Amino acid sequence: MSDLDQALRCLATLPAPSGLATIDDEVLAGLAASRREAAAGSRLTGFAAALALVVGIAGGGLAGGEPATAQPISPFAPDNPLAPSTLLDVHP
């Protein structure tokens, strides 16, 4: 017989701890508390999203000025600034 078997037989002869009688109430109270925390967390996330939306709209409205316009670029143009030949070219 192994040491583990002997240890388990020793544990089987010991009486159950007295705290096991009240563990159900503590577990259910803990579950109720975690549900309340989860509900508060989702409300806080919604508030943070709404605040970010308001700040983004307000920031975009206050920026003003002319919007930037994109210049057309062709991947095959010889003056493409992102071509590997221009990126690897050493400029003195």
PyMOL Python script that loads the backbone (N, CA, C, O; Angstrom):
from pymol import cmd

cmd.read_pdbstr("""\
ATOM      1  N   MET A   1       0.838  -1.171   0.000  1.00  0.00           N
ATOM      2  CA  MET A   1       0.000   0.000   0.000  1.00  0.00           C
ATOM      3  C   MET A   1       0.894   1.250   0.000  1.00  0.00           C
ATOM      4  O   MET A   1       1.898   1.309   0.710  1.00  0.00           O
ATOM      5  N   SER A   2       0.516   2.227  -0.795  1.00  0.00           N
ATOM      6  CA  SER A   2       1.349   3.423  -0.905  1.00  0.00           C
ATOM      7  C   SER A   2       1.057   4.407   0.232  1.00  0.00           C
ATOM      8  O   SER A   2       0.088   4.260   0.976  1.00  0.00           O
ATOM      9  N   ASP A   3       1.920   5.402   0.337  1.00  0.00           N
ATOM     10  CA  ASP A   3       1.744   6.425   1.370  1.00  0.00           C
ATOM     11  C   ASP A   3       0.465   7.228   1.159  1.00  0.00           C
ATOM     12  O   ASP A   3      -0.175   7.658   2.118  1.00  0.00           O
ATOM     13  N   LEU A   4       0.106   7.423  -0.094  1.00  0.00           N
ATOM     14  CA  LEU A   4      -1.102   8.174  -0.393  1.00  0.00           C
ATOM     15  C   LEU A   4      -2.331   7.431   0.110  1.00  0.00           C
ATOM     16  O   LEU A   4      -3.235   8.037   0.686  1.00  0.00           O
ATOM     17  N   ASP A   5      -2.368   6.124  -0.103  1.00  0.00           N
ATOM     18  CA  ASP A   5      -3.498   5.334   0.383  1.00  0.00           C
ATOM     19  C   ASP A   5      -3.594   5.406   1.898  1.00  0.00           C
ATOM     20  O   ASP A   5      -4.689   5.535   2.446  1.00  0.00           O
ATOM     21  N   GLN A   6      -2.486   5.325   2.563  1.00  0.00           N
ATOM     22  CA  GLN A   6      -2.489   5.399   4.028  1.00  0.00           C
ATOM     23  C   GLN A   6      -2.951   6.780   4.503  1.00  0.00           C
ATOM     24  O   GLN A   6      -3.694   6.887   5.478  1.00  0.00           O
ATOM     25  N   ALA A   7      -2.519   7.812   3.828  1.00  0.00           N
ATOM     26  CA  ALA A   7      -2.915   9.162   4.219  1.00  0.00           C
ATOM     27  C   ALA A   7      -4.409   9.372   4.017  1.00  0.00           C
ATOM     28  O   ALA A   7      -5.071  10.015   4.833  1.00  0.00           O
ATOM     29  N   LEU A   8      -4.932   8.829   2.932  1.00  0.00           N
ATOM     30  CA  LEU A   8      -6.366   8.953   2.683  1.00  0.00           C
ATOM     31  C   LEU A   8      -7.184   8.165   3.699  1.00  0.00           C
ATOM     32  O   LEU A   8      -8.255   8.617   4.105  1.00  0.00           O
ATOM     33  N   ARG A   9      -6.707   7.009   4.114  1.00  0.00           N
ATOM     34  CA  ARG A   9      -7.405   6.224   5.139  1.00  0.00           C
ATOM     35  C   ARG A   9      -7.385   6.968   6.474  1.00  0.00           C
ATOM     36  O   ARG A   9      -8.361   6.930   7.224  1.00  0.00           O
ATOM     37  N   CYS A  10      -6.276   7.642   6.770  1.00  0.00           N
ATOM     38  CA  CYS A  10      -6.187   8.440   8.004  1.00  0.00           C
ATOM     39  C   CYS A  10      -7.190   9.584   7.965  1.00  0.00           C
ATOM     40  O   CYS A  10      -7.862   9.863   8.958  1.00  0.00           O
ATOM     41  N   LEU A  11      -7.291  10.249   6.813  1.00  0.00           N
ATOM     42  CA  LEU A  11      -8.240  11.351   6.680  1.00  0.00           C
ATOM     43  C   LEU A  11      -9.682  10.874   6.779  1.00  0.00           C
ATOM     44  O   LEU A  11     -10.541  11.594   7.287  1.00  0.00           O
ATOM     45  N   ALA A  12      -9.950   9.677   6.300  1.00  0.00           N
ATOM     46  CA  ALA A  12     -11.312   9.142   6.353  1.00  0.00           C
ATOM     47  C   ALA A  12     -11.765   8.887   7.781  1.00  0.00           C
ATOM     48  O   ALA A  12     -12.961   8.947   8.065  1.00  0.00           O
ATOM     49  N   THR A  13     -10.844   8.606   8.676  1.00  0.00           N
ATOM     50  CA  THR A  13     -11.232   8.327  10.061  1.00  0.00           C
ATOM     51  C   THR A  13     -11.443   9.603  10.867  1.00  0.00           C
ATOM     52  O   THR A  13     -12.046   9.553  11.940  1.00  0.00           O
ATOM     53  N   LEU A  14     -10.961  10.746  10.377  1.00  0.00           N
ATOM     54  CA  LEU A  14     -11.118  12.006  11.106  1.00  0.00           C
ATOM     55  C   LEU A  14     -12.551  12.523  10.976  1.00  0.00           C
ATOM     56  O   LEU A  14     -13.185  12.313   9.942  1.00  0.00           O
ATOM     57  N   PRO A  15     -13.072  13.197  12.009  1.00  0.00           N
ATOM     58  CA  PRO A  15     -14.421  13.768  11.902  1.00  0.00           C
ATOM     59  C   PRO A  15     -14.415  14.979  10.953  1.00  0.00           C
ATOM     60  O   PRO A  15     -13.388  15.631  10.762  1.00  0.00           O
ATOM     61  N   ALA A  16     -15.566  15.257  10.376  1.00  0.00           N
ATOM     62  CA  ALA A  16     -15.696  16.397   9.461  1.00  0.00           C
ATOM     63  C   ALA A  16     -15.588  17.700  10.247  1.00  0.00           C
ATOM     64  O   ALA A  16     -16.055  17.768  11.383  1.00  0.00           O
ATOM     65  N   PRO A  17     -14.986  18.727   9.672  1.00  0.00           N
ATOM     66  CA  PRO A  17     -14.879  20.012  10.370  1.00  0.00           C
ATOM     67  C   PRO A  17     -16.268  20.609  10.630  1.00  0.00           C
ATOM     68  O   PRO A  17     -17.194  20.416   9.842  1.00  0.00           O
ATOM     69  N   SER A  18     -16.398  21.325  11.730  1.00  0.00           N
ATOM     70  CA  SER A  18     -17.701  21.880  12.102  1.00  0.00           C
ATOM     71  C   SER A  18     -18.111  23.039  11.192  1.00  0.00           C
ATOM     72  O   SER A  18     -19.299  23.351  11.105  1.00  0.00           O
ATOM     73  N   GLY A  19     -17.184  23.669  10.529  1.00  0.00           N
ATOM     74  CA  GLY A  19     -17.496  24.785   9.641  1.00  0.00           C
ATOM     75  C   GLY A  19     -18.222  24.374   8.374  1.00  0.00           C
ATOM     76  O   GLY A  19     -18.769  25.229   7.676  1.00  0.00           O
ATOM     77  N   LEU A  20     -18.241  23.088   8.061  1.00  0.00           N
ATOM     78  CA  LEU A  20     -18.923  22.631   6.846  1.00  0.00           C
ATOM     79  C   LEU A  20     -20.434  22.789   6.944  1.00  0.00           C
ATOM     80  O   LEU A  20     -21.113  22.817   5.918  1.00  0.00           O
ATOM     81  N   ALA A  21     -20.971  22.892   8.143  1.00  0.00           N
ATOM     82  CA  ALA A  21     -22.419  23.021   8.303  1.00  0.00           C
ATOM     83  C   ALA A  21     -22.908  24.381   7.803  1.00  0.00           C
ATOM     84  O   ALA A  21     -24.051  24.493   7.360  1.00  0.00           O
ATOM     85  N   THR A  22     -22.088  25.389   7.863  1.00  0.00           N
ATOM     86  CA  THR A  22     -22.511  26.734   7.462  1.00  0.00           C
ATOM     87  C   THR A  22     -21.896  27.196   6.148  1.00  0.00           C
ATOM     88  O   THR A  22     -22.030  28.363   5.782  1.00  0.00           O
ATOM     89  N   ILE A  23     -21.238  26.318   5.451  1.00  0.00           N
ATOM     90  CA  ILE A  23     -20.542  26.743   4.230  1.00  0.00           C
ATOM     91  C   ILE A  23     -21.522  27.094   3.109  1.00  0.00           C
ATOM     92  O   ILE A  23     -21.199  27.920   2.255  1.00  0.00           O
ATOM     93  N   ASP A  24     -22.715  26.485   3.090  1.00  0.00           N
ATOM     94  CA  ASP A  24     -23.679  26.771   2.027  1.00  0.00           C
ATOM     95  C   ASP A  24     -24.096  28.236   2.046  1.00  0.00           C
ATOM     96  O   ASP A  24     -24.145  28.884   1.001  1.00  0.00           O
ATOM     97  N   ASP A  25     -24.395  28.754   3.220  1.00  0.00           N
ATOM     98  CA  ASP A  25     -24.818  30.153   3.322  1.00  0.00           C
ATOM     99  C   ASP A  25     -23.711  31.102   2.880  1.00  0.00           C
ATOM    100  O   ASP A  25     -23.978  32.104   2.217  1.00  0.00           O
ATOM    101  N   GLU A  26     -22.488  30.795   3.241  1.00  0.00           N
ATOM    102  CA  GLU A  26     -21.370  31.653   2.861  1.00  0.00           C
ATOM    103  C   GLU A  26     -21.136  31.634   1.351  1.00  0.00           C
ATOM    104  O   GLU A  26     -20.827  32.664   0.751  1.00  0.00           O
ATOM    105  N   VAL A  27     -21.284  30.466   0.747  1.00  0.00           N
ATOM    106  CA  VAL A  27     -21.086  30.355  -0.704  1.00  0.00           C
ATOM    107  C   VAL A  27     -22.176  31.124  -1.437  1.00  0.00           C
ATOM    108  O   VAL A  27     -21.881  31.848  -2.387  1.00  0.00           O
ATOM    109  N   LEU A  28     -23.422  30.984  -1.018  1.00  0.00           N
ATOM    110  CA  LEU A  28     -24.520  31.691  -1.674  1.00  0.00           C
ATOM    111  C   LEU A  28     -24.401  33.201  -1.477  1.00  0.00           C
ATOM    112  O   LEU A  28     -24.728  33.966  -2.384  1.00  0.00           O
ATOM    113  N   ALA A  29     -23.940  33.639  -0.310  1.00  0.00           N
ATOM    114  CA  ALA A  29     -23.721  35.068  -0.085  1.00  0.00           C
ATOM    115  C   ALA A  29     -22.604  35.589  -0.987  1.00  0.00           C
ATOM    116  O   ALA A  29     -22.694  36.703  -1.504  1.00  0.00           O
ATOM    117  N   GLY A  30     -21.564  34.800  -1.177  1.00  0.00           N
ATOM    118  CA  GLY A  30     -20.486  35.190  -2.077  1.00  0.00           C
ATOM    119  C   GLY A  30     -20.949  35.285  -3.524  1.00  0.00           C
ATOM    120  O   GLY A  30     -20.532  36.187  -4.250  1.00  0.00           O
ATOM    121  N   LEU A  31     -21.810  34.359  -3.949  1.00  0.00           N
ATOM    122  CA  LEU A  31     -22.347  34.418  -5.319  1.00  0.00           C
ATOM    123  C   LEU A  31     -23.218  35.654  -5.516  1.00  0.00           C
ATOM    124  O   LEU A  31     -23.159  36.299  -6.563  1.00  0.00           O
ATOM    125  N   ALA A  32     -24.031  35.984  -4.503  1.00  0.00           N
ATOM    126  CA  ALA A  32     -24.873  37.176  -4.610  1.00  0.00           C
ATOM    127  C   ALA A  32     -24.001  38.436  -4.694  1.00  0.00           C
ATOM    128  O   ALA A  32     -24.309  39.353  -5.456  1.00  0.00           O
ATOM    129  N   ALA A  33     -22.926  38.481  -3.924  1.00  0.00           N
ATOM    130  CA  ALA A  33     -22.037  39.636  -3.968  1.00  0.00           C
ATOM    131  C   ALA A  33     -21.349  39.748  -5.318  1.00  0.00           C
ATOM    132  O   ALA A  33     -21.191  40.855  -5.832  1.00  0.00           O
ATOM    133  N   SER A  34     -20.939  38.641  -5.902  1.00  0.00           N
ATOM    134  CA  SER A  34     -20.270  38.702  -7.206  1.00  0.00           C
ATOM    135  C   SER A  34     -21.244  39.120  -8.299  1.00  0.00           C
ATOM    136  O   SER A  34     -20.845  39.782  -9.257  1.00  0.00           O
ATOM    137  N   ARG A  35     -22.517  38.745  -8.173  1.00  0.00           N
ATOM    138  CA  ARG A  35     -23.514  39.194  -9.151  1.00  0.00           C
ATOM    139  C   ARG A  35     -23.725  40.701  -9.052  1.00  0.00           C
ATOM    140  O   ARG A  35     -23.853  41.375 -10.074  1.00  0.00           O
ATOM    141  N   ARG A  36     -23.764  41.236  -7.829  1.00  0.00           N
ATOM    142  CA  ARG A  36     -23.919  42.681  -7.665  1.00  0.00           C
ATOM    143  C   ARG A  36     -22.715  43.418  -8.256  1.00  0.00           C
ATOM    144  O   ARG A  36     -22.872  44.458  -8.895  1.00  0.00           O
ATOM    145  N   GLU A  37     -21.525  42.880  -8.043  1.00  0.00           N
ATOM    146  CA  GLU A  37     -20.323  43.510  -8.589  1.00  0.00           C
ATOM    147  C   GLU A  37     -20.316  43.460 -10.112  1.00  0.00           C
ATOM    148  O   GLU A  37     -19.882  44.411 -10.762  1.00  0.00           O
ATOM    149  N   ALA A  38     -20.792  42.360 -10.682  1.00  0.00           N
ATOM    150  CA  ALA A  38     -20.838  42.251 -12.144  1.00  0.00           C
ATOM    151  C   ALA A  38     -21.829  43.244 -12.722  1.00  0.00           C
ATOM    152  O   ALA A  38     -21.563  43.844 -13.764  1.00  0.00           O
ATOM    153  N   ALA A  39     -22.975  43.431 -12.061  1.00  0.00           N
ATOM    154  CA  ALA A  39     -23.961  44.396 -12.547  1.00  0.00           C
ATOM    155  C   ALA A  39     -23.405  45.808 -12.461  1.00  0.00           C
ATOM    156  O   ALA A  39     -23.611  46.610 -13.371  1.00  0.00           O
ATOM    157  N   ALA A  40     -22.704  46.121 -11.380  1.00  0.00           N
ATOM    158  CA  ALA A  40     -22.109  47.449 -11.246  1.00  0.00           C
ATOM    159  C   ALA A  40     -21.015  47.650 -12.289  1.00  0.00           C
ATOM    160  O   ALA A  40     -20.855  48.756 -12.805  1.00  0.00           O
ATOM    161  N   GLY A  41     -20.272  46.619 -12.603  1.00  0.00           N
ATOM    162  CA  GLY A  41     -19.211  46.723 -13.611  1.00  0.00           C
ATOM    163  C   GLY A  41     -19.764  46.995 -14.990  1.00  0.00           C
ATOM    164  O   GLY A  41     -19.179  47.777 -15.739  1.00  0.00           O
ATOM    165  N   SER A  42     -20.883  46.367 -15.353  1.00  0.00           N
ATOM    166  CA  SER A  42     -21.453  46.612 -16.679  1.00  0.00           C
ATOM    167  C   SER A  42     -22.037  48.016 -16.761  1.00  0.00           C
ATOM    168  O   SER A  42     -21.970  48.648 -17.815  1.00  0.00           O
ATOM    169  N   ARG A  43     -22.613  48.517 -15.664  1.00  0.00           N
ATOM    170  CA  ARG A  43     -23.102  49.892 -15.662  1.00  0.00           C
ATOM    171  C   ARG A  43     -21.939  50.875 -15.816  1.00  0.00           C
ATOM    172  O   ARG A  43     -22.041  51.864 -16.542  1.00  0.00           O
ATOM    173  N   LEU A  44     -20.853  50.592 -15.134  1.00  0.00           N
ATOM    174  CA  LEU A  44     -19.676  51.468 -15.223  1.00  0.00           C
ATOM    175  C   LEU A  44     -19.079  51.439 -16.628  1.00  0.00           C
ATOM    176  O   LEU A  44     -18.625  52.471 -17.123  1.00  0.00           O
ATOM    177  N   THR A  45     -19.073  50.296 -17.266  1.00  0.00           N
ATOM    178  CA  THR A  45     -18.579  50.193 -18.640  1.00  0.00           C
ATOM    179  C   THR A  45     -19.452  50.992 -19.596  1.00  0.00           C
ATOM    180  O   THR A  45     -18.940  51.664 -20.492  1.00  0.00           O
ATOM    181  N   GLY A  46     -20.758  50.922 -19.412  1.00  0.00           N
ATOM    182  CA  GLY A  46     -21.671  51.708 -20.244  1.00  0.00           C
ATOM    183  C   GLY A  46     -21.464  53.201 -20.042  1.00  0.00           C
ATOM    184  O   GLY A  46     -21.479  53.968 -21.004  1.00  0.00           O
ATOM    185  N   PHE A  47     -21.272  53.614 -18.799  1.00  0.00           N
ATOM    186  CA  PHE A  47     -21.011  55.021 -18.518  1.00  0.00           C
ATOM    187  C   PHE A  47     -19.703  55.469 -19.162  1.00  0.00           C
ATOM    188  O   PHE A  47     -19.635  56.560 -19.728  1.00  0.00           O
ATOM    189  N   ALA A  48     -18.671  54.643 -19.082  1.00  0.00           N
ATOM    190  CA  ALA A  48     -17.380  54.998 -19.681  1.00  0.00           C
ATOM    191  C   ALA A  48     -17.501  55.103 -21.201  1.00  0.00           C
ATOM    192  O   ALA A  48     -16.896  55.990 -21.803  1.00  0.00           O
ATOM    193  N   ALA A  49     -18.267  54.222 -21.824  1.00  0.00           N
ATOM    194  CA  ALA A  49     -18.451  54.279 -23.280  1.00  0.00           C
ATOM    195  C   ALA A  49     -19.205  55.547 -23.674  1.00  0.00           C
ATOM    196  O   ALA A  49     -18.852  56.200 -24.655  1.00  0.00           O
ATOM    197  N   ALA A  50     -20.246  55.897 -22.908  1.00  0.00           N
ATOM    198  CA  ALA A  50     -21.003  57.114 -23.211  1.00  0.00           C
ATOM    199  C   ALA A  50     -20.125  58.350 -23.033  1.00  0.00           C
ATOM    200  O   ALA A  50     -20.182  59.273 -23.845  1.00  0.00           O
ATOM    201  N   LEU A  51     -19.326  58.373 -21.993  1.00  0.00           N
ATOM    202  CA  LEU A  51     -18.428  59.505 -21.761  1.00  0.00           C
ATOM    203  C   LEU A  51     -17.397  59.624 -22.890  1.00  0.00           C
ATOM    204  O   LEU A  51     -17.103  60.731 -23.341  1.00  0.00           O
ATOM    205  N   ALA A  52     -16.856  58.513 -23.341  1.00  0.00           N
ATOM    206  CA  ALA A  52     -15.885  58.537 -24.434  1.00  0.00           C
ATOM    207  C   ALA A  52     -16.533  59.042 -25.726  1.00  0.00           C
ATOM    208  O   ALA A  52     -15.904  59.765 -26.497  1.00  0.00           O
ATOM    209  N   LEU A  53     -17.779  58.662 -25.955  1.00  0.00           N
ATOM    210  CA  LEU A  53     -18.493  59.132 -27.143  1.00  0.00           C
ATOM    211  C   LEU A  53     -18.704  60.639 -27.078  1.00  0.00           C
ATOM    212  O   LEU A  53     -18.481  61.341 -28.064  1.00  0.00           O
ATOM    213  N   VAL A  54     -19.132  61.141 -25.919  1.00  0.00           N
ATOM    214  CA  VAL A  54     -19.359  62.584 -25.773  1.00  0.00           C
ATOM    215  C   VAL A  54     -18.051  63.356 -25.931  1.00  0.00           C
ATOM    216  O   VAL A  54     -18.018  64.383 -26.609  1.00  0.00           O
ATOM    217  N   VAL A  55     -16.981  62.875 -25.316  1.00  0.00           N
ATOM    218  CA  VAL A  55     -15.690  63.560 -25.431  1.00  0.00           C
ATOM    219  C   VAL A  55     -15.200  63.527 -26.878  1.00  0.00           C
ATOM    220  O   VAL A  55     -14.643  64.513 -27.360  1.00  0.00           O
ATOM    221  N   GLY A  56     -15.394  62.429 -27.565  1.00  0.00           N
ATOM    222  CA  GLY A  56     -14.967  62.333 -28.962  1.00  0.00           C
ATOM    223  C   GLY A  56     -15.741  63.274 -29.873  1.00  0.00           C
ATOM    224  O   GLY A  56     -15.162  63.915 -30.749  1.00  0.00           O
ATOM    225  N   ILE A  57     -17.052  63.355 -29.663  1.00  0.00           N
ATOM    226  CA  ILE A  57     -17.860  64.259 -30.487  1.00  0.00           C
ATOM    227  C   ILE A  57     -17.501  65.709 -30.180  1.00  0.00           C
ATOM    228  O   ILE A  57     -17.360  66.527 -31.089  1.00  0.00           O
ATOM    229  N   ALA A  58     -17.353  66.020 -28.896  1.00  0.00           N
ATOM    230  CA  ALA A  58     -16.994  67.391 -28.529  1.00  0.00           C
ATOM    231  C   ALA A  58     -15.608  67.753 -29.058  1.00  0.00           C
ATOM    232  O   ALA A  58     -15.412  68.862 -29.554  1.00  0.00           O
ATOM    233  N   GLY A  59     -14.664  66.853 -28.963  1.00  0.00           N
ATOM    234  CA  GLY A  59     -13.317  67.116 -29.470  1.00  0.00           C
ATOM    235  C   GLY A  59     -13.297  67.279 -30.974  1.00  0.00           C
ATOM    236  O   GLY A  59     -12.567  68.120 -31.499  1.00  0.00           O
ATOM    237  N   GLY A  60     -14.087  66.488 -31.670  1.00  0.00           N
ATOM    238  CA  GLY A  60     -14.145  66.609 -33.120  1.00  0.00           C
ATOM    239  C   GLY A  60     -14.811  67.893 -33.559  1.00  0.00           C
ATOM    240  O   GLY A  60     -14.431  68.475 -34.575  1.00  0.00           O
ATOM    241  N   GLY A  61     -15.803  68.345 -32.802  1.00  0.00           N
ATOM    242  CA  GLY A  61     -16.483  69.587 -33.152  1.00  0.00           C
ATOM    243  C   GLY A  61     -15.638  70.803 -32.858  1.00  0.00           C
ATOM    244  O   GLY A  61     -15.764  71.818 -33.544  1.00  0.00           O
ATOM    245  N   LEU A  62     -14.780  70.729 -31.857  1.00  0.00           N
ATOM    246  CA  LEU A  62     -13.954  71.872 -31.491  1.00  0.00           C
ATOM    247  C   LEU A  62     -12.685  71.982 -32.328  1.00  0.00           C
ATOM    248  O   LEU A  62     -12.034  73.027 -32.322  1.00  0.00           O
ATOM    249  N   ALA A  63     -12.327  70.934 -33.041  1.00  0.00           N
ATOM    250  CA  ALA A  63     -11.072  70.934 -33.787  1.00  0.00           C
ATOM    251  C   ALA A  63     -11.089  71.990 -34.884  1.00  0.00           C
ATOM    252  O   ALA A  63     -10.108  72.715 -35.052  1.00  0.00           O
ATOM    253  N   GLY A  64     -12.175  72.090 -35.627  1.00  0.00           N
ATOM    254  CA  GLY A  64     -12.308  73.107 -36.667  1.00  0.00           C
ATOM    255  C   GLY A  64     -11.241  72.987 -37.734  1.00  0.00           C
ATOM    256  O   GLY A  64     -10.459  72.036 -37.743  1.00  0.00           O
ATOM    257  N   GLY A  65     -11.214  73.969 -38.645  1.00  0.00           N
ATOM    258  CA  GLY A  65     -10.199  73.978 -39.692  1.00  0.00           C
ATOM    259  C   GLY A  65     -10.611  73.105 -40.867  1.00  0.00           C
ATOM    260  O   GLY A  65     -11.642  72.433 -40.856  1.00  0.00           O
ATOM    261  N   GLU A  66      -9.768  73.147 -41.863  1.00  0.00           N
ATOM    262  CA  GLU A  66     -10.004  72.364 -43.074  1.00  0.00           C
ATOM    263  C   GLU A  66      -9.624  70.902 -42.842  1.00  0.00           C
ATOM    264  O   GLU A  66      -8.572  70.619 -42.269  1.00  0.00           O
ATOM    265  N   PRO A  67     -10.456  69.992 -43.275  1.00  0.00           N
ATOM    266  CA  PRO A  67     -10.068  68.588 -43.160  1.00  0.00           C
ATOM    267  C   PRO A  67      -8.961  68.260 -44.150  1.00  0.00           C
ATOM    268  O   PRO A  67      -8.870  68.862 -45.220  1.00  0.00           O
ATOM    269  N   ALA A  68      -8.150  67.331 -43.792  1.00  0.00           N
ATOM    270  CA  ALA A  68      -7.038  66.929 -44.653  1.00  0.00           C
ATOM    271  C   ALA A  68      -7.579  66.165 -45.848  1.00  0.00           C
ATOM    272  O   ALA A  68      -8.526  65.389 -45.726  1.00  0.00           O
ATOM    273  N   THR A  69      -6.972  66.389 -46.999  1.00  0.00           N
ATOM    274  CA  THR A  69      -7.361  65.662 -48.203  1.00  0.00           C
ATOM    275  C   THR A  69      -6.236  64.726 -48.590  1.00  0.00           C
ATOM    276  O   THR A  69      -5.059  65.083 -48.552  1.00  0.00           O
ATOM    277  N   ALA A  70      -6.619  63.542 -48.956  1.00  0.00           N
ATOM    278  CA  ALA A  70      -5.625  62.536 -49.336  1.00  0.00           C
ATOM    279  C   ALA A  70      -5.190  62.765 -50.774  1.00  0.00           C
ATOM    280  O   ALA A  70      -6.012  63.038 -51.649  1.00  0.00           O
ATOM    281  N   GLN A  71      -3.905  62.652 -51.005  1.00  0.00           N
ATOM    282  CA  GLN A  71      -3.370  62.776 -52.350  1.00  0.00           C
ATOM    283  C   GLN A  71      -3.375  61.392 -52.991  1.00  0.00           C
ATOM    284  O   GLN A  71      -2.988  60.414 -52.350  1.00  0.00           O
ATOM    285  N   PRO A  72      -3.801  61.298 -54.225  1.00  0.00           N
ATOM    286  CA  PRO A  72      -3.800  59.976 -54.873  1.00  0.00           C
ATOM    287  C   PRO A  72      -2.370  59.473 -55.033  1.00  0.00           C
ATOM    288  O   PRO A  72      -1.455  60.223 -55.373  1.00  0.00           O
ATOM    289  N   ILE A  73      -2.215  58.201 -54.781  1.00  0.00           N
ATOM    290  CA  ILE A  73      -0.889  57.601 -54.889  1.00  0.00           C
ATOM    291  C   ILE A  73      -1.029  56.285 -55.644  1.00  0.00           C
ATOM    292  O   ILE A  73      -1.977  55.529 -55.434  1.00  0.00           O
ATOM    293  N   SER A  74      -0.105  56.037 -56.491  1.00  0.00           N
ATOM    294  CA  SER A  74      -0.113  54.816 -57.274  1.00  0.00           C
ATOM    295  C   SER A  74       1.053  53.943 -56.816  1.00  0.00           C
ATOM    296  O   SER A  74       2.157  54.452 -56.620  1.00  0.00           O
ATOM    297  N   PRO A  75       0.833  52.654 -56.644  1.00  0.00           N
ATOM    298  CA  PRO A  75       1.936  51.798 -56.212  1.00  0.00           C
ATOM    299  C   PRO A  75       3.028  51.653 -57.274  1.00  0.00           C
ATOM    300  O   PRO A  75       4.135  51.209 -56.969  1.00  0.00           O
ATOM    301  N   PHE A  76       2.721  52.028 -58.522  1.00  0.00           N
ATOM    302  CA  PHE A  76       3.699  51.855 -59.592  1.00  0.00           C
ATOM    303  C   PHE A  76       4.313  53.174 -60.046  1.00  0.00           C
ATOM    304  O   PHE A  76       5.056  53.200 -61.027  1.00  0.00           O
ATOM    305  N   ALA A  77       4.018  54.261 -59.353  1.00  0.00           N
ATOM    306  CA  ALA A  77       4.569  55.563 -59.741  1.00  0.00           C
ATOM    307  C   ALA A  77       6.049  55.617 -59.367  1.00  0.00           C
ATOM    308  O   ALA A  77       6.443  55.071 -58.337  1.00  0.00           O
ATOM    309  N   PRO A  78       6.870  56.265 -60.188  1.00  0.00           N
ATOM    310  CA  PRO A  78       8.311  56.323 -59.889  1.00  0.00           C
ATOM    311  C   PRO A  78       8.622  57.224 -58.693  1.00  0.00           C
ATOM    312  O   PRO A  78       9.682  57.077 -58.084  1.00  0.00           O
ATOM    313  N   ASP A  79       7.735  58.144 -58.342  1.00  0.00           N
ATOM    314  CA  ASP A  79       7.998  59.042 -57.221  1.00  0.00           C
ATOM    315  C   ASP A  79       7.222  58.625 -55.962  1.00  0.00           C
ATOM    316  O   ASP A  79       6.912  59.461 -55.114  1.00  0.00           O
ATOM    317  N   ASN A  80       6.925  57.377 -55.852  1.00  0.00           N
ATOM    318  CA  ASN A  80       6.192  56.866 -54.682  1.00  0.00           C
ATOM    319  C   ASN A  80       7.103  56.957 -53.457  1.00  0.00           C
ATOM    320  O   ASN A  80       8.167  56.340 -53.444  1.00  0.00           O
ATOM    321  N   PRO A  81       6.711  57.712 -52.429  1.00  0.00           N
ATOM    322  CA  PRO A  81       7.599  57.869 -51.269  1.00  0.00           C
ATOM    323  C   PRO A  81       7.717  56.605 -50.412  1.00  0.00           C
ATOM    324  O   PRO A  81       8.609  56.514 -49.569  1.00  0.00           O
ATOM    325  N   LEU A  82       6.847  55.652 -50.616  1.00  0.00           N
ATOM    326  CA  LEU A  82       6.913  54.427 -49.821  1.00  0.00           C
ATOM    327  C   LEU A  82       7.483  53.236 -50.587  1.00  0.00           C
ATOM    328  O   LEU A  82       7.425  52.106 -50.101  1.00  0.00           O
ATOM    329  N   ALA A  83       8.017  53.466 -51.745  1.00  0.00           N
ATOM    330  CA  ALA A  83       8.614  52.387 -52.522  1.00  0.00           C
ATOM    331  C   ALA A  83       9.890  51.916 -51.838  1.00  0.00           C
ATOM    332  O   ALA A  83      10.612  52.725 -51.257  1.00  0.00           O
ATOM    333  N   PRO A  84      10.174  50.628 -51.899  1.00  0.00           N
ATOM    334  CA  PRO A  84      11.390  50.120 -51.253  1.00  0.00           C
ATOM    335  C   PRO A  84      12.656  50.789 -51.773  1.00  0.00           C
ATOM    336  O   PRO A  84      13.619  50.959 -51.025  1.00  0.00           O
ATOM    337  N   SER A  85      12.664  51.164 -53.029  1.00  0.00           N
ATOM    338  CA  SER A  85      13.874  51.791 -53.572  1.00  0.00           C
ATOM    339  C   SER A  85      14.111  53.150 -52.935  1.00  0.00           C
ATOM    340  O   SER A  85      15.263  53.555 -52.778  1.00  0.00           O
ATOM    341  N   THR A  86      13.069  53.859 -52.568  1.00  0.00           N
ATOM    342  CA  THR A  86      13.263  55.158 -51.921  1.00  0.00           C
ATOM    343  C   THR A  86      13.466  55.011 -50.423  1.00  0.00           C
ATOM    344  O   THR A  86      14.152  55.833 -49.815  1.00  0.00           O
ATOM    345  N   LEU A  87      12.898  54.004 -49.824  1.00  0.00           N
ATOM    346  CA  LEU A  87      13.068  53.798 -48.382  1.00  0.00           C
ATOM    347  C   LEU A  87      14.483  53.307 -48.060  1.00  0.00           C
ATOM    348  O   LEU A  87      15.031  53.634 -47.007  1.00  0.00           O
ATOM    349  N   LEU A  88      15.066  52.531 -48.959  1.00  0.00           N
ATOM    350  CA  LEU A  88      16.391  51.975 -48.711  1.00  0.00           C
ATOM    351  C   LEU A  88      17.510  52.835 -49.284  1.00  0.00           C
ATOM    352  O   LEU A  88      18.691  52.568 -49.057  1.00  0.00           O
ATOM    353  N   ASP A  89      17.132  53.855 -50.019  1.00  0.00           N
ATOM    354  CA  ASP A  89      18.125  54.727 -50.617  1.00  0.00           C
ATOM    355  C   ASP A  89      18.794  55.554 -49.514  1.00  0.00           C
ATOM    356  O   ASP A  89      18.125  56.131 -48.657  1.00  0.00           O
ATOM    357  N   VAL A  90      20.114  55.598 -49.557  1.00  0.00           N
ATOM    358  CA  VAL A  90      20.865  56.361 -48.556  1.00  0.00           C
ATOM    359  C   VAL A  90      21.014  57.775 -49.075  1.00  0.00           C
ATOM    360  O   VAL A  90      21.572  57.998 -50.149  1.00  0.00           O
ATOM    361  N   HIS A  91      20.512  58.730 -48.305  1.00  0.00           N
ATOM    362  CA  HIS A  91      20.623  60.144 -48.678  1.00  0.00           C
ATOM    363  C   HIS A  91      21.719  60.794 -47.840  1.00  0.00           C
ATOM    364  O   HIS A  91      21.678  60.747 -46.611  1.00  0.00           O
ATOM    365  N   PRO A  92      22.707  61.405 -48.514  1.00  0.00           N
ATOM    366  CA  PRO A  92      23.796  62.031 -47.743  1.00  0.00           C
ATOM    367  C   PRO A  92      23.354  63.278 -47.022  1.00  0.00           C
ATOM    368  O   PRO A  92      24.155  63.912 -46.335  1.00  0.00           O
TER     369      PRO A  92
END
""", "prot")
cmd.dss("prot")
cmd.show_as("cartoon", "prot")
cmd.util.cbc("prot")
cmd.orient("prot")
